[in-house]
């Protein structure tokens, strides 16, 4: 079983929603990069997630949503837009916080669960996880996962530990 098949089986997908979404981005020449947990997976030991977190060029967001609306369920939040389909449990989450826009410029091609995608560089993935872990509006369970992801990134590339605020380092065992 390939990584893509595994993800789609896990997500109980009737079709490959992620590939379909990626194809739309490529067809429309929309620059994007993967962030969040799947980006962490590109640098560290993979952990299963049904969330596909990405950031796209903000200027192209409304045009993309117009194309997606007839076919997908779209829900807007203060700093993100969730895109879903009844044919899959994969959750596509587009980050709309402007701080993430710069990540697209430096993204590198990586294999993420069998998909070749632009992924934010490890320092940017770490920064996104730091922002998320410090966001007191997020659920405690999500913030704990962010801390675990920060630790996974630090284990993968020890030199980035210096970028993590001391207030977060105190929350886990790190030497």
C-alpha positions as CSV (number, residue, x, y, z in Angstrom):
1,X,0.0,0.0,0.0
2,X,1.4,3.4,-0.9
3,X,1.4,6.4,1.4
4,X,-1.4,8.0,-0.6
5,X,-3.5,4.9,-0.4
6,X,-2.9,4.7,3.3
7,X,-4.0,8.3,3.9
8,X,-7.1,7.9,1.7
9,X,-8.0,4.6,3.4
10,X,-7.5,6.2,6.9
11,X,-9.7,9.2,5.7
12,X,-12.4,6.9,4.4
13,X,-12.0,8.7,1.1
14,X,-14.2,7.8,-1.9
15,X,-11.8,10.0,-4.0
16,X,-8.4,11.5,-3.4
17,X,-9.5,14.9,-2.1
18,X,-6.0,16.1,-1.5
19,X,-4.8,15.3,-5.0
20,X,-7.9,17.0,-6.4
21,X,-7.2,20.1,-4.4
22,X,-3.5,20.1,-5.4
23,X,-4.5,19.8,-9.0
24,X,-6.8,22.8,-8.8
25,X,-3.9,24.9,-7.2
26,X,-1.5,23.7,-10.0
27,X,-4.1,24.3,-12.8
28,X,-4.7,27.9,-11.5
29,X,-0.9,28.4,-10.9
30,X,-1.5,29.3,-7.3
31,X,1.6,29.4,-5.2
32,X,1.3,27.7,-1.9
33,X,3.2,25.7,0.7
34,X,2.4,23.1,3.3
35,X,2.6,24.1,6.9
36,X,1.4,22.5,10.1
37,X,1.6,18.9,11.1
38,X,2.1,17.5,7.6
39,X,5.0,19.9,7.1
40,X,6.5,18.6,10.4
41,X,6.2,15.1,8.9
42,X,8.3,16.2,6.0
43,X,11.2,16.8,8.4
44,X,10.6,14.5,11.3
45,X,9.3,11.0,12.0
46,X,5.7,11.0,10.5
47,X,2.6,11.1,12.7
48,X,-0.8,10.4,11.2
49,X,-2.9,13.5,10.6
50,X,-6.0,14.1,8.4
51,X,-5.3,17.8,8.4
52,X,-3.7,19.4,5.4
53,X,-2.6,22.8,6.5
54,X,-1.4,25.2,3.8
55,X,-0.9,28.8,3.0
56,X,-1.6,30.3,-0.5
57,X,-0.8,33.6,-2.0
58,X,-3.5,35.9,-0.5
59,X,-4.2,37.7,-3.8
60,X,-5.5,34.4,-5.3
61,X,-7.6,33.3,-2.4
62,X,-11.0,34.7,-3.4
63,X,-10.7,33.3,-7.0
64,X,-9.9,29.9,-5.5
65,X,-12.9,30.0,-3.2
66,X,-15.2,30.9,-6.1
67,X,-14.0,27.8,-7.9
68,X,-14.3,25.6,-4.8
69,X,-17.7,26.7,-3.5
70,X,-19.9,24.7,-5.9
71,X,-18.1,21.4,-5.1
72,X,-16.8,21.7,-1.5
73,X,-17.9,22.7,1.9
74,X,-16.2,25.9,2.9
75,X,-16.1,27.4,6.4
76,X,-14.4,30.6,7.3
77,X,-12.7,31.3,10.7
78,X,-10.8,34.4,11.9
79,X,-7.4,33.1,10.7
80,X,-8.2,30.1,8.5
81,X,-10.6,28.6,5.9
82,X,-11.5,25.0,6.1
83,X,-12.4,23.1,3.0
84,X,-14.1,19.7,3.1
85,X,-16.0,17.2,1.1
86,X,-18.5,14.5,2.1
87,X,-16.3,12.1,0.1
88,X,-13.3,12.3,2.5
89,X,-12.4,12.9,6.1
90,X,-9.3,14.9,5.0
91,X,-9.6,18.4,6.3
92,X,-7.9,21.1,4.1
93,X,-7.1,24.2,6.2
94,X,-5.9,27.3,4.5
95,X,-4.1,29.7,6.9
96,X,-5.1,33.3,6.3
97,X,-2.9,34.9,9.0
98,X,-0.7,37.3,7.0
99,X,2.4,36.3,8.9
100,X,2.5,33.0,7.0
101,X,2.7,34.6,3.5
102,X,6.5,34.9,3.6
103,X,6.7,31.1,4.1
104,X,5.7,30.5,0.4
105,X,8.8,32.3,-0.9
106,X,11.3,29.9,0.7
107,X,9.3,26.6,0.4
108,X,11.2,23.5,-0.8
109,X,9.8,20.5,-2.6
110,X,9.3,17.5,-0.2
111,X,7.5,14.2,-0.2
112,X,4.5,14.4,2.1
113,X,2.6,11.1,2.4
114,X,3.4,10.3,-1.2
115,X,2.6,13.8,-2.6
116,X,5.4,15.9,-3.9
117,X,4.6,19.3,-2.5
118,X,6.2,22.7,-1.6
119,X,6.8,22.6,2.1
120,X,7.8,25.6,4.3
121,X,11.4,25.4,5.3
122,X,11.9,23.8,8.8
123,X,12.6,27.2,10.5
124,X,9.3,28.5,9.1
125,X,7.4,25.4,10.1
126,X,8.9,25.8,13.6
127,X,7.8,29.5,13.7
128,X,4.3,28.5,12.8
129,X,4.1,25.9,15.5
130,X,5.5,28.5,18.0
131,X,2.8,30.9,17.1
132,X,0.2,28.2,17.4
133,X,1.5,27.0,20.8
134,X,1.5,30.5,22.2
135,X,-2.1,31.3,20.9
136,X,-4.3,31.1,24.0
137,X,-7.4,31.1,21.8
138,X,-6.5,27.6,20.6
139,X,-7.9,24.6,22.5
140,X,-5.4,23.1,25.0
141,X,-5.3,19.8,23.2
142,X,-4.2,21.6,20.0
143,X,-1.6,23.5,21.8
144,X,-0.2,20.3,23.3
145,X,0.1,18.8,19.9
146,X,1.9,22.0,18.7
147,X,4.4,21.5,21.6
148,X,4.9,17.9,20.6
149,X,5.5,19.0,17.0
150,X,8.0,21.6,18.2
151,X,9.9,18.9,20.0
152,X,9.8,16.6,17.0
153,X,11.4,19.4,14.9
154,X,14.0,20.1,17.5
155,X,14.9,16.4,17.5
156,X,15.2,16.4,13.7
157,X,17.4,19.5,13.6
158,X,19.0,20.3,17.0
159,X,20.3,23.7,15.9
160,X,16.8,25.2,15.6
161,X,16.3,24.8,19.4
162,X,17.8,28.2,19.8
163,X,14.7,29.7,18.0
164,X,12.3,28.3,20.5
165,X,11.3,30.7,23.3
166,X,12.4,29.7,26.8
167,X,8.8,29.9,28.0
168,X,8.0,27.0,25.6
169,X,11.1,25.0,26.3
170,X,10.2,24.8,29.9
171,X,7.1,22.9,29.0
172,X,9.0,19.8,27.8
173,X,12.1,17.8,28.6
174,X,14.8,19.3,26.5
175,X,18.5,19.3,27.3
